[in-house]
Amino acid sequence: MTSSAISPAIIRPDLLRDQFVAAMSRVPLSVAVVVAGAPEHRLALTVGTFISVSADPPMVLVSVKASSPLCKAVSTHRRYVINVLSAEQVEHSERFSGRPRTGRPYDLTAARWTGVPGEPLRYLEGVVAAFDCELVEAQPIASHVLLIGRVDEIILGAERPLVYWSRSYGIPSPLSGAV
């Protein structure tokens, strides 16, 4: 059996960050837009770190840069929604990461939103899934804050998720014959 693993080497500290970023770019990530804040002051931000923490009770985790206004909005309002983007929603990923090809960065009016009648609109139309969460814990770690939320409501939608890897967007595809 052959291995394609790279031999470990002593890495100079000044090169470690660059090598870390290059290595992490090879790890496929789901793409999600987190929405939080009061209805008249809602914020939306694209995140690449979104994972399940527990199924019993349902809990999820997102990682957000500590300096992001979204951290304050979640901390203040204790609620947020994670919208997992579908393959057709690259434009939303770019807009809510601050790098739209057209239009203004972070412009919530450029997207179509849905919600429960009488409540603020918070679900992006066309997502794979959306998780309405109550903040359980906000754990600062290095430059980011890990937001752990208890899931109170789930919306299911499209079936083709958007993924990001090797600095490009794509879609997952099953391996033939794999179970």
KOLVO-124936 format. One record per residue: x, y, z of N, C-alpha, C in turn; residue number from 1; residue in one letter. Coordinates in Angstrom, 1 decimal. Each point is the difference from the previous one (the first is absolute). Layout:
// KOLVO-124936
+--------+---------+--------+---------+----------+--------+--------+---------+--------+-----+------+
: n_east : n_north :   n_up : ca_east : ca_north :  ca_up : c_east : c_north :   c_up :  nr : rest :
+--------+---------+--------+---------+----------+--------+--------+---------+--------+-----+------+
:      X :       Y :      Z :       X :        Y :      Z :      X :       Y :      Z : NUM :    A :
...
+--------+---------+--------+---------+----------+--------+--------+---------+--------+-----+------+
END
This chain:
// KOLVO-124936
+--------+---------+--------+---------+----------+--------+--------+---------+--------+-----+------+
: n_east : n_north :   n_up : ca_east : ca_north :  ca_up : c_east : c_north :   c_up :  nr : rest :
+--------+---------+--------+---------+----------+--------+--------+---------+--------+-----+------+
:    0.8 :    -1.2 :    0.0 :    -0.8 :      1.2 :    0.0 :    0.9 :     1.2 :    0.0 :   1 :    M :
:   -0.3 :     1.0 :   -0.9 :     0.8 :      1.2 :    0.0 :   -0.8 :     1.1 :    0.6 :   2 :    T :
:    0.7 :     1.0 :    0.5 :    -0.6 :      1.1 :    0.6 :    0.4 :     1.3 :   -0.7 :   3 :    S :
:   -0.9 :     0.9 :   -0.2 :     0.3 :      1.3 :   -0.6 :    0.2 :     1.1 :    1.0 :   4 :    S :
:    0.1 :    -0.5 :    1.3 :     0.2 :      1.0 :    1.1 :    1.4 :     0.7 :   -0.2 :   5 :    A :
:    0.0 :     1.2 :    0.4 :     1.2 :      0.9 :    0.0 :    0.8 :    -0.3 :    1.2 :   6 :    I :
:    1.3 :    -0.2 :   -0.1 :     0.8 :     -0.2 :    1.2 :    0.0 :     1.2 :    0.9 :   7 :    S :
:   -0.1 :    -0.2 :    1.3 :     0.0 :      1.1 :    0.9 :    1.3 :     0.7 :   -0.1 :   8 :    P :
:    0.0 :     1.3 :    0.1 :     1.3 :      0.8 :    0.0 :   -0.1 :     1.0 :    1.1 :   9 :    A :
:    1.1 :     0.5 :    0.4 :     0.0 :      1.1 :    1.0 :   -0.3 :     1.2 :   -0.8 :  10 :    I :
:   -1.0 :     0.7 :    0.5 :    -0.5 :      1.2 :   -0.7 :    0.3 :     1.2 :    0.8 :  11 :    I :
:    0.6 :     1.0 :   -0.7 :     0.3 :      1.3 :    0.6 :   -1.3 :     0.6 :    0.4 :  12 :    R :
:   -0.1 :     0.6 :    1.2 :    -1.2 :      0.7 :    0.5 :   -0.6 :     1.0 :   -1.0 :  13 :    P :
:    0.9 :     0.7 :   -0.6 :    -0.5 :      1.0 :   -1.0 :   -0.6 :    -0.5 :   -1.2 :  14 :    D :
:    0.2 :    -1.3 :   -0.3 :    -0.6 :     -0.7 :   -1.2 :   -1.2 :    -0.8 :    0.4 :  15 :    L :
:   -0.1 :    -0.3 :    1.3 :    -1.1 :     -0.9 :    0.5 :   -1.4 :     0.5 :   -0.4 :  16 :    L :
:   -0.2 :     1.3 :    0.1 :    -1.3 :      0.5 :   -0.3 :   -0.4 :    -0.2 :   -1.5 :  17 :    R :
:    1.0 :     0.3 :   -0.9 :    -0.2 :     -0.1 :   -1.4 :   -0.3 :    -1.5 :   -0.4 :  18 :    D :
:    0.8 :    -0.9 :    0.7 :    -0.2 :     -1.4 :   -0.3 :   -1.3 :    -0.5 :    0.5 :  19 :    Q :
:   -0.4 :     0.5 :    1.2 :    -1.3 :     -0.3 :    0.6 :   -1.2 :     0.4 :   -1.0 :  20 :    F :
:    0.1 :     1.2 :   -0.4 :    -1.0 :      0.6 :   -0.9 :   -0.1 :    -0.9 :   -1.3 :  21 :    V :
:    1.2 :    -0.3 :   -0.6 :     0.0 :     -0.8 :   -1.2 :   -0.5 :    -1.4 :    0.3 :  22 :    A :
:    0.3 :    -0.6 :    1.1 :    -0.5 :     -1.4 :    0.3 :   -1.5 :     0.1 :    0.2 :  23 :    A :
:   -0.5 :     1.0 :    0.8 :    -1.5 :      0.1 :    0.2 :   -0.7 :     0.2 :   -1.2 :  24 :    M :
:    0.6 :     0.7 :   -1.0 :    -0.8 :      0.2 :   -1.3 :   -0.3 :    -1.3 :   -0.7 :  25 :    S :
:    0.7 :    -1.1 :    0.4 :    -0.3 :     -1.3 :   -0.6 :   -1.1 :    -0.7 :    0.7 :  26 :    R :
:   -0.5 :     0.5 :    1.1 :    -1.1 :     -0.6 :    0.7 :   -1.3 :     0.6 :   -0.4 :  27 :    V :
:   -0.9 :    -0.9 :   -0.6 :    -1.3 :      0.6 :   -0.4 :   -0.8 :     0.4 :    1.2 :  28 :    P :
:   -0.7 :     1.2 :   -0.3 :    -0.8 :      0.6 :    1.1 :   -1.4 :     0.2 :   -0.5 :  29 :    L :
:   -1.0 :    -0.1 :    0.8 :    -1.3 :      0.4 :   -0.3 :    0.0 :     1.5 :    0.0 :  30 :    S :
:   -0.9 :     0.6 :   -0.7 :    -0.1 :      1.5 :   -0.1 :   -1.4 :     0.4 :    0.6 :  31 :    V :
:    0.1 :     0.9 :    1.0 :    -1.3 :      0.4 :    0.7 :    0.0 :     1.5 :    0.2 :  32 :    A :
:   -1.1 :     0.5 :    0.1 :    -0.2 :      1.5 :    0.3 :   -0.7 :     0.0 :    1.4 :  33 :    V :
:    0.6 :     0.7 :    0.9 :    -0.6 :      0.1 :    1.4 :   -0.7 :     1.4 :    0.0 :  34 :    V :
:   -1.2 :     0.0 :    0.6 :    -0.8 :      1.2 :    0.1 :   -0.3 :     0.2 :    1.4 :  35 :    V :
:    0.2 :     1.3 :    0.5 :    -0.3 :      0.3 :    1.4 :   -0.3 :     1.5 :    0.1 :  36 :    A :
:   -0.6 :     0.3 :    1.2 :    -0.3 :      1.5 :    0.2 :   -1.4 :     0.3 :    0.0 :  37 :    G :
:   -0.3 :     1.2 :    0.5 :    -1.4 :      0.5 :    0.1 :   -0.5 :     0.1 :   -1.5 :  38 :    A :
:   -1.3 :    -0.1 :   -0.2 :    -0.6 :      0.1 :   -1.4 :    0.5 :     1.2 :   -0.8 :  39 :    P :
:    0.1 :     1.1 :    0.7 :     0.4 :      1.2 :   -0.8 :    1.5 :     0.2 :    0.0 :  40 :    E :
:    0.8 :    -0.9 :    0.6 :     1.4 :      0.1 :    0.0 :    0.6 :    -1.4 :   -0.2 :  41 :    H :
:   -0.6 :    -0.8 :   -0.9 :     0.5 :     -1.4 :   -0.2 :    1.3 :     0.1 :   -0.8 :  42 :    R :
:    0.8 :    -1.0 :    0.3 :     1.3 :     -0.2 :   -0.6 :    0.1 :    -1.4 :   -0.6 :  43 :    L :
:    0.7 :    -0.2 :   -1.1 :     0.2 :     -1.3 :   -0.6 :    1.5 :    -0.1 :   -0.3 :  44 :    A :
:    0.6 :    -1.2 :    0.2 :     1.4 :     -0.2 :   -0.2 :    0.2 :    -1.5 :   -0.5 :  45 :    L :
:    0.8 :    -0.1 :   -1.0 :     0.4 :     -1.4 :   -0.5 :    1.0 :    -0.6 :    0.9 :  46 :    T :
:   -0.2 :    -1.2 :    0.4 :     0.9 :     -0.8 :    0.8 :    0.4 :    -1.3 :   -0.7 :  47 :    V :
:    1.2 :    -0.5 :    0.2 :     0.4 :     -1.3 :   -0.5 :    0.1 :    -1.1 :    1.1 :  48 :    G :
:   -0.1 :     0.4 :    1.2 :     0.1 :     -0.9 :    1.1 :   -1.3 :    -0.2 :    0.6 :  49 :    T :
:   -0.7 :    -1.1 :   -0.3 :    -1.3 :     -0.3 :    0.5 :   -0.1 :    -1.5 :    0.2 :  50 :    F :
:   -0.2 :    -0.5 :    1.2 :     0.0 :     -1.4 :    0.3 :   -1.1 :    -0.4 :    1.0 :  51 :    I :
:   -0.4 :    -1.2 :   -0.1 :    -0.9 :     -0.6 :    1.0 :    0.8 :    -0.2 :    1.3 :  52 :    S :
:   -0.6 :     0.3 :    1.1 :     0.6 :     -0.3 :    1.3 :   -0.7 :    -1.2 :    0.7 :  53 :    V :
:   -1.4 :     0.0 :   -0.1 :    -0.7 :     -1.1 :    0.6 :   -1.4 :    -0.1 :   -0.7 :  54 :    S :
:   -0.5 :    -1.3 :    0.0 :    -1.4 :     -0.2 :   -0.5 :   -1.0 :    -0.1 :    1.2 :  55 :    A :
:    0.5 :    -0.2 :    1.2 :    -0.9 :     -0.1 :    1.1 :    0.5 :     0.8 :    1.2 :  56 :    D :
:   -0.3 :     1.2 :    0.2 :    -0.9 :      0.8 :   -0.8 :    0.7 :     0.5 :   -1.3 :  57 :    P :
:   -0.7 :     0.4 :   -1.0 :     0.6 :      0.5 :   -1.2 :    0.8 :     1.3 :    0.3 :  58 :    P :
:    1.3 :     0.0 :   -0.3 :     0.8 :      1.2 :    0.2 :    1.0 :     0.1 :   -1.2 :  59 :    M :
:    0.4 :     1.2 :   -0.3 :     0.9 :      0.3 :   -1.1 :    1.1 :     1.0 :    0.5 :  60 :    V :
:    1.0 :     0.1 :   -0.8 :     1.1 :      1.0 :    0.3 :    0.4 :     0.7 :   -1.3 :  61 :    L :
:    0.2 :     1.3 :    0.2 :     0.6 :      0.8 :   -1.1 :    1.1 :     0.8 :    0.6 :  62 :    V :
:    1.0 :     0.3 :   -0.8 :     1.2 :      0.8 :    0.4 :   -0.1 :     1.3 :   -0.7 :  63 :    S :
:    0.1 :     1.1 :    0.7 :    -0.1 :      1.4 :   -0.5 :    1.2 :     0.8 :    0.5 :  64 :    V :
:    0.6 :     0.8 :   -0.8 :     1.0 :      0.9 :    0.4 :   -0.5 :     0.8 :    1.2 :  65 :    K :
:    0.8 :     0.1 :    1.0 :    -0.4 :      0.8 :    1.2 :   -0.3 :     1.4 :   -0.2 :  66 :    A :
:    0.7 :     0.6 :   -1.0 :    -0.3 :      1.4 :   -0.3 :   -1.2 :     0.3 :   -0.8 :  67 :    S :
:   -0.7 :    -1.1 :   -0.5 :    -1.1 :      0.2 :   -0.9 :   -1.2 :     0.6 :    0.8 :  68 :    S :
:   -0.8 :     0.9 :   -0.5 :    -1.2 :      0.5 :    0.6 :   -1.0 :    -1.1 :    0.3 :  69 :    P :
:    0.1 :    -1.1 :   -0.8 :    -0.9 :     -1.1 :    0.3 :    0.1 :    -0.6 :    1.4 :  70 :    L :
:    1.2 :     0.0 :    0.5 :     0.3 :     -0.6 :    1.3 :   -0.8 :     0.8 :    1.1 :  71 :    C :
:    0.0 :     1.3 :   -0.2 :    -0.7 :      0.9 :    1.0 :   -1.5 :    -0.2 :   -0.2 :  72 :    K :
:   -0.5 :    -0.1 :   -1.2 :    -1.4 :     -0.2 :   -0.3 :   -0.5 :    -1.3 :    0.6 :  73 :    A :
:    0.8 :    -1.1 :   -0.1 :    -0.4 :     -1.3 :    0.6 :    0.0 :     0.1 :    1.5 :  74 :    V :
:    1.0 :     0.6 :    0.5 :     0.2 :      0.2 :    1.5 :   -1.2 :     0.8 :    0.6 :  75 :    S :
:   -0.4 :     1.0 :   -0.7 :    -1.1 :      0.9 :    0.5 :   -1.3 :    -0.7 :   -0.1 :  76 :    T :
:   -0.3 :    -0.6 :   -1.2 :    -1.3 :     -0.5 :   -0.2 :   -0.2 :    -1.5 :    0.3 :  77 :    H :
:    1.1 :    -0.7 :    0.1 :     0.0 :     -1.4 :    0.5 :   -0.6 :    -0.9 :   -1.1 :  78 :    R :
:   -0.3 :     0.4 :   -1.1 :    -0.6 :     -0.8 :   -1.1 :    0.7 :     0.3 :   -1.3 :  79 :    R :
:    0.0 :    -1.1 :   -0.8 :     0.6 :      0.2 :   -1.4 :   -0.5 :    -1.2 :   -0.8 :  80 :    Y :
:    0.1 :     0.2 :   -1.3 :    -0.4 :     -1.0 :   -1.0 :    1.2 :    -0.3 :   -0.9 :  81 :    V :
:    0.2 :    -1.3 :   -0.2 :     1.1 :     -0.5 :   -0.9 :   -0.7 :    -0.5 :   -1.2 :  82 :    I :
:    0.2 :     0.7 :   -1.2 :    -0.5 :     -0.4 :   -1.3 :    1.1 :    -0.7 :   -0.8 :  83 :    N :
:   -0.2 :    -1.3 :   -0.2 :     1.0 :     -0.8 :   -0.7 :   -0.3 :     0.2 :   -1.5 :  84 :    V :
:    0.9 :     0.6 :   -0.8 :    -0.2 :      0.3 :   -1.3 :   -0.1 :    -1.1 :   -1.0 :  85 :    L :
:   -0.8 :     0.1 :   -1.0 :    -0.1 :     -1.0 :   -1.1 :    1.0 :     0.4 :   -1.1 :  86 :    S :
:    0.2 :    -1.0 :   -0.9 :     0.9 :      0.2 :   -1.1 :   -0.3 :     1.3 :   -0.9 :  87 :    A :
:   -1.2 :     0.4 :    0.0 :    -0.4 :      1.1 :   -0.8 :    0.2 :     1.4 :    0.8 :  88 :    E :
:    0.6 :     0.0 :    1.1 :     0.0 :      1.2 :    0.8 :    1.4 :     0.6 :    0.3 :  89 :    Q :
:    0.9 :    -0.2 :   -1.0 :     1.3 :      0.6 :    0.1 :    0.0 :     1.5 :    0.2 :  90 :    V :
:   -1.0 :     0.6 :   -0.7 :    -0.1 :      1.5 :    0.1 :   -0.2 :     0.4 :    1.5 :  91 :    E :
:   -0.8 :    -0.8 :    0.7 :    -0.3 :      0.3 :    1.5 :    1.3 :    -0.1 :    0.8 :  92 :    H :
:    0.7 :    -1.1 :   -0.3 :     1.3 :     -0.2 :    0.7 :    0.9 :     1.2 :   -0.2 :  93 :    S :
:    0.2 :     0.4 :   -1.2 :     0.9 :      1.1 :   -0.3 :   -0.5 :     1.3 :    0.6 :  94 :    E :
:   -1.3 :     0.3 :   -0.1 :    -0.6 :      1.2 :    0.5 :    0.2 :     0.1 :    1.5 :  95 :    R :
:   -0.3 :    -1.1 :    0.7 :     0.1 :      0.1 :    1.5 :    1.3 :    -0.3 :    0.6 :  96 :    F :
:    1.0 :    -0.2 :   -0.9 :     1.4 :      0.0 :    0.4 :    0.7 :     1.3 :   -0.3 :  97 :    S :
:   -0.8 :     0.9 :   -0.6 :     0.5 :      1.4 :   -0.3 :    0.6 :     0.2 :   -1.3 :  98 :    G :
:   -0.1 :    -1.1 :   -0.9 :     0.7 :      0.1 :   -1.3 :   -1.0 :    -0.3 :   -1.1 :  99 :    R :
:   -1.1 :     0.7 :   -0.2 :    -0.9 :     -0.3 :   -1.1 :    0.6 :     0.4 :   -1.3 : 100 :    P :
:   -0.4 :    -0.7 :   -1.0 :     0.4 :      0.3 :   -1.4 :   -0.7 :     1.3 :   -0.5 : 101 :    R :
:   -1.3 :     0.1 :    0.5 :    -0.8 :      1.2 :   -0.3 :   -0.7 :     0.4 :    1.2 : 102 :    T :
:   -0.4 :     1.2 :    0.1 :    -0.8 :      0.5 :    1.2 :    0.9 :     0.3 :    1.2 : 103 :    G :
:   -0.7 :     0.3 :    1.1 :     0.7 :      0.4 :    1.2 :    0.2 :    -1.2 :    0.9 : 104 :    R :
:    1.2 :     0.0 :    0.7 :     0.3 :     -1.1 :    1.0 :   -1.1 :     0.0 :    1.1 : 105 :    P :
:   -0.3 :    -1.1 :    0.5 :    -0.9 :     -0.2 :    1.1 :   -1.4 :     0.5 :   -0.2 : 106 :    Y :
:   -0.4 :     0.2 :   -1.2 :    -1.3 :      0.6 :   -0.3 :   -1.1 :    -1.0 :    0.2 : 107 :    D :
:   -0.8 :     0.0 :    1.1 :    -1.0 :     -1.0 :    0.2 :   -1.2 :     0.2 :   -1.0 : 108 :    L :
:   -0.2 :     1.2 :   -0.6 :    -1.1 :      0.1 :   -0.9 :    0.3 :    -0.6 :   -1.4 : 109 :    T :
:    1.2 :    -0.4 :   -0.2 :     0.4 :     -0.7 :   -1.3 :   -0.4 :    -1.5 :    0.0 : 110 :    A :
:   -0.5 :    -0.5 :    1.1 :    -0.4 :     -1.4 :    0.2 :   -1.4 :    -0.1 :    0.2 : 111 :    A :
:   -0.6 :    -1.2 :   -0.2 :    -1.4 :     -0.2 :    0.3 :    0.0 :    -0.8 :    1.3 : 112 :    R :
:   -0.8 :     0.5 :    1.0 :    -0.1 :     -0.6 :    1.3 :   -1.4 :    -0.4 :    0.3 : 113 :    W :
:   -0.2 :    -1.1 :    0.8 :    -1.3 :     -0.4 :    0.5 :    0.1 :    -0.1 :    1.5 : 114 :    T :
:   -1.2 :    -0.3 :    0.6 :     0.0 :     -0.2 :    1.4 :   -1.4 :    -0.3 :    0.4 : 115 :    G :
:   -0.2 :     0.0 :    1.3 :    -1.3 :     -0.3 :    0.6 :   -0.8 :     1.3 :    0.0 : 116 :    V :
:   -1.3 :     0.0 :   -0.4 :    -0.8 :      1.2 :    0.1 :    0.1 :     0.7 :    1.3 : 117 :    P :
:    0.2 :     1.3 :    0.0 :     0.1 :      0.7 :    1.3 :    1.4 :     0.1 :    0.6 : 118 :    G :
:    0.9 :    -0.8 :   -0.6 :     1.4 :      0.1 :    0.6 :    0.9 :     0.5 :   -1.1 : 119 :    E :
:    1.2 :     0.5 :    0.4 :     0.9 :      0.5 :   -1.0 :    0.4 :    -1.1 :   -1.1 : 120 :    P :
:    0.2 :     0.5 :   -1.2 :     0.4 :     -1.0 :   -1.0 :    1.5 :    -0.4 :    0.3 : 121 :    L :
:    0.3 :    -1.3 :   -0.1 :     1.3 :     -0.4 :    0.4 :    0.5 :    -1.2 :   -0.7 : 122 :    R :
:   -0.8 :    -0.6 :   -0.9 :     0.4 :     -1.2 :   -0.8 :    0.2 :     0.5 :   -1.4 : 123 :    Y :
:    1.2 :    -0.3 :   -0.6 :     0.3 :      0.2 :   -1.4 :   -0.8 :    -1.0 :   -0.8 : 124 :    L :
:   -0.7 :     0.5 :   -1.0 :    -0.8 :     -0.9 :   -0.9 :    1.1 :    -0.9 :   -0.8 : 125 :    E :
:   -0.4 :    -1.3 :   -0.1 :     0.9 :     -0.8 :   -0.9 :    1.1 :    -0.7 :    0.7 : 126 :    G :
:    0.1 :     0.1 :    1.4 :     1.1 :     -0.7 :    0.7 :   -0.2 :    -1.5 :    0.1 : 127 :    V :
:    1.1 :    -0.7 :    0.3 :    -0.1 :     -1.4 :    0.2 :   -0.7 :    -0.3 :    1.4 : 128 :    V :
:    0.4 :     0.8 :    1.0 :    -0.6 :     -0.1 :    1.3 :    0.2 :     1.3 :    0.7 : 129 :    A :
:   -0.9 :     0.3 :    1.0 :     0.2 :      1.1 :    0.9 :   -0.2 :    -0.4 :    1.4 : 130 :    A :
:    0.8 :     0.4 :    0.9 :    -0.1 :     -0.3 :    1.4 :   -0.2 :     1.2 :    0.9 : 131 :    F :
:   -1.1 :     0.1 :    0.6 :    -0.3 :      1.1 :    0.9 :    0.5 :    -0.3 :    1.4 : 132 :    D :
:    0.9 :     0.8 :    0.5 :     0.7 :     -0.4 :    1.2 :   -0.1 :     1.0 :    1.1 : 133 :    C :
:    0.0 :    -0.5 :    1.3 :     0.2 :      0.8 :    1.2 :    1.4 :    -0.2 :    0.4 : 134 :    E :
:    0.7 :     1.1 :    0.3 :     1.4 :     -0.1 :    0.4 :    0.1 :    -0.7 :    1.4 : 135 :    L :
:    0.8 :    -1.0 :    0.0 :     0.3 :     -0.8 :    1.3 :    1.3 :     0.5 :    0.6 : 136 :    V :
:    1.0 :     0.2 :   -0.9 :     1.3 :      0.4 :    0.4 :    0.7 :     0.7 :   -1.1 : 137 :    E :
:    0.8 :     1.0 :    0.4 :     0.9 :      0.8 :   -0.9 :    1.4 :    -0.2 :    0.6 : 138 :    A :
:    0.8 :    -0.8 :   -0.7 :     1.3 :     -0.3 :    0.6 :    1.1 :     0.7 :   -0.9 : 139 :    Q :
:    0.6 :     1.1 :    0.6 :     1.1 :      0.6 :   -0.7 :    1.2 :    -0.9 :   -0.1 : 140 :    P :
:    0.6 :    -0.1 :   -1.2 :     1.2 :     -0.8 :   -0.2 :    0.8 :     0.6 :   -1.1 : 141 :    I :
:    1.2 :     0.5 :    0.3 :     0.9 :      0.7 :   -0.9 :   -0.7 :     1.2 :   -0.6 : 142 :    A :
:    0.0 :     0.1 :   -1.3 :    -0.6 :      1.1 :   -0.7 :   -1.5 :    -0.1 :   -0.2 : 143 :    S :
:   -0.6 :    -1.1 :    0.4 :    -1.4 :     -0.3 :   -0.3 :   -0.8 :    -0.3 :    1.3 : 144 :    H :
:   -1.4 :    -0.1 :   -0.2 :    -0.9 :     -0.4 :    1.1 :   -0.8 :    -1.2 :   -0.6 : 145 :    V :
:    0.0 :    -1.1 :    0.8 :    -0.8 :     -1.1 :   -0.3 :   -1.4 :     0.2 :    0.6 : 146 :    L :
:   -1.0 :     0.1 :   -0.9 :    -1.4 :      0.1 :    0.4 :   -0.7 :    -1.3 :    0.0 : 147 :    L :
:   -0.3 :    -0.5 :    1.1 :    -0.7 :     -1.3 :    0.1 :   -1.5 :     0.3 :    0.3 : 148 :    I :
:   -0.8 :    -0.5 :   -0.8 :    -1.5 :      0.3 :    0.1 :   -0.8 :    -1.3 :    0.1 : 149 :    G :
:   -1.1 :     0.1 :    0.8 :    -1.0 :     -1.0 :    0.0 :   -1.0 :     0.2 :   -1.1 : 150 :    R :
:   -0.2 :    -1.0 :   -0.9 :    -0.9 :      0.2 :   -1.1 :   -1.4 :    -0.1 :    0.4 : 151 :    V :
:   -0.8 :     1.0 :   -0.3 :    -1.5 :      0.0 :    0.4 :   -0.9 :    -0.2 :   -1.2 : 152 :    D :
:    0.5 :     0.2 :   -1.2 :    -0.8 :     -0.1 :   -1.2 :    0.9 :    -0.3 :   -1.2 : 153 :    E :
:   -0.4 :    -0.9 :   -0.9 :     0.8 :     -0.4 :   -1.2 :   -0.9 :     0.2 :   -1.2 : 154 :    I :
:    0.5 :     0.5 :   -1.0 :    -0.6 :      0.1 :   -1.3 :    0.8 :    -0.8 :   -1.0 : 155 :    I :
:   -0.6 :    -0.9 :   -0.7 :     0.6 :     -0.8 :   -1.1 :   -0.3 :     0.6 :   -1.3 : 156 :    L :
:    0.9 :     0.0 :   -1.0 :    -0.2 :      0.5 :   -1.3 :    0.7 :    -0.8 :   -1.1 : 157 :    G :
:    0.8 :     0.7 :   -0.7 :     0.7 :     -0.6 :   -1.2 :    0.9 :    -1.2 :    0.5 : 158 :    A :
:    0.4 :    -0.8 :   -1.0 :     0.8 :     -1.2 :    0.3 :    1.5 :     0.1 :   -0.4 : 159 :    E :
:    0.3 :     1.0 :   -0.8 :     1.4 :      0.1 :   -0.5 :    0.7 :     1.1 :    0.8 : 160 :    R :
:    0.8 :    -0.3 :    1.0 :     0.7 :      1.0 :    0.8 :    1.2 :     0.6 :   -0.7 : 161 :    P :
:    0.3 :     1.2 :    0.4 :     1.2 :      0.7 :   -0.5 :    1.1 :    -0.3 :    0.9 : 162 :    L :
:    1.2 :    -0.4 :   -0.6 :     1.2 :     -0.2 :    0.8 :    1.1 :     0.9 :   -0.5 : 163 :    V :
:    1.0 :     0.2 :    0.9 :     1.1 :      0.8 :   -0.4 :    1.3 :    -0.7 :    0.4 : 164 :    Y :
:    0.9 :    -0.2 :   -1.0 :     1.3 :     -0.6 :    0.2 :    0.9 :     0.4 :   -1.1 : 165 :    W :
:    1.3 :    -0.1 :    0.3 :     1.1 :      0.5 :   -0.9 :   -0.4 :     1.4 :   -0.6 : 166 :    S :
:   -0.5 :     0.8 :    0.9 :    -0.3 :      1.4 :   -0.4 :   -1.0 :     0.1 :   -1.2 : 167 :    R :
:   -0.9 :    -1.0 :    0.0 :    -1.0 :      0.0 :   -1.1 :   -1.3 :    -0.6 :    0.6 : 168 :    S :
:   -1.1 :     0.4 :   -0.7 :    -1.3 :     -0.6 :    0.4 :   -0.3 :    -1.2 :   -0.8 : 169 :    Y :
:   -0.8 :    -0.9 :    0.5 :    -0.3 :     -1.2 :   -0.7 :   -1.2 :    -0.7 :    0.7 : 170 :    G :
:   -0.3 :    -1.2 :   -0.5 :    -1.0 :     -0.8 :    0.6 :    0.5 :    -1.4 :    0.3 : 171 :    I :
:   -0.4 :    -0.7 :    1.0 :     0.4 :     -1.3 :    0.3 :   -0.6 :    -1.0 :   -1.0 : 172 :    P :
:    0.7 :    -1.1 :   -0.3 :    -0.6 :     -1.0 :   -0.9 :    0.3 :    -1.3 :    0.6 : 173 :    S :
:   -0.9 :    -1.0 :    0.0 :     0.2 :     -1.3 :    0.5 :    1.0 :    -0.8 :   -0.8 : 174 :    P :
:    0.8 :    -0.8 :    0.6 :     0.9 :     -0.9 :   -0.7 :   -0.8 :    -1.1 :   -0.5 : 175 :    L :
:    0.2 :    -0.5 :   -1.2 :    -0.7 :     -1.1 :   -0.5 :    0.4 :    -1.3 :    0.8 : 176 :    S :
:   -1.1 :    -0.7 :    0.4 :     0.3 :     -1.3 :    0.7 :    0.3 :     0.2 :    1.5 : 177 :    G :
:    0.1 :     1.2 :    0.4 :     0.3 :      0.2 :    1.5 :   -1.3 :     0.0 :    0.7 : 178 :    A :
:    0.1 :    -0.5 :    1.2 :    -1.3 :     -0.1 :    0.9 :    0.1 :     1.1 :    1.0 : 179 :    V :
+--------+---------+--------+---------+----------+--------+--------+---------+--------+-----+------+
END
